[in-house]
Amino acid sequence: MIGSTFAGKKLVEQSAPTVKRLSLELGGDAPVLVFADADLDAAVADIVGLKLANAGQICVAPNRVFVHRSIYAAFIEKAKALMESYRYVGDPGTGPELSPVVSEASVEQMVKFRLFTRYA
């Protein structure tokens, strides 16, 4: 319900009598399209940066990335290199770029997909 079109319509309806300004984020699963003529370095930097912003816990974090097949391999290579350059865990005083996740299940999923390594 939260973020749904139905909820958005209700908010607009309820704000109409007093003409309230609204800014709504109504879902869409944060898709990103990367076309063949895209600036690949900029696209990768923006997509990875948004995905990892606030530990990936923002409503506009890309969840679906569609990349033109002619640049797919290069996109993956660049995205992987950038992801591997991030420091994922560590002393907050030294500033890891991605802070801890919210649950043990999330940690296990990230380890499974090799997004970071669990240290003893």
C-alpha positions, -999 to +999 in steps of 0.1 A: +000+000+000+028+024+009+041+039-023+013+024-044-006+042-070-037+038-049-020+055-019-008+083-042-043+089-055-057+091-020-030+116-009-037+138-040-074+136-033-070+145+003-046+174-004-068+189-032-092+210-010-063+231+004-040+228-026-010+212-009+022+207-028+031+170-031+061+151-042+054+114-044+076+083-050+051+057-061+073+027-068+082+013-102+110-009-087+136+018-096+144+007-131+174+020-150+179+018-188+215+019-201+215+024-239+243+015-263+254+052-267+255+058-229+285+073-212+294+039-196+317+053-169+291+078-157+263+052-159+282+027-138+292+054-112+257+066-109+241+032-106+266+018-082+266+050-062+228+050-059+226+013-051+251+017-022+239+050-009+228+048+027+238+011+027+213+006-002+184+015+020+169+044-001+137+042-021+155+052-053+182+026-052+182+009-086+166-026-084+164-033-121+191-024-145+186-031-182+218-028-203+219-029-240+235-062-251+262-045-271+277-029-240+266-055-214+300-072-209+318-038-205+291-026-181+295-057-159+333-055-159+332-018-149+305-023-123+323-053-108+356-033-105+338-004-089+319-026-064+352-043-055+368-010-048+344-002-019+353-010+017+323-028+031+330-034+067+353-018+093+357+006+121+332+035+117+361+059+126+380+049+094+349+054+073+338+022+055+317+032+024+289+007+033+277+003+068+263-028+084+230-042+072+198-045+093+196-083+099+215-115+100+195-128+070+206-097+050+242-104+060+239-140+048+224-130+015+252-105+009+279-131+018+261-156-006+263-131-035+299-122-026+291-086-018+313-088+012+333-114+032+324-123+068+354-118+090+359-137+123 
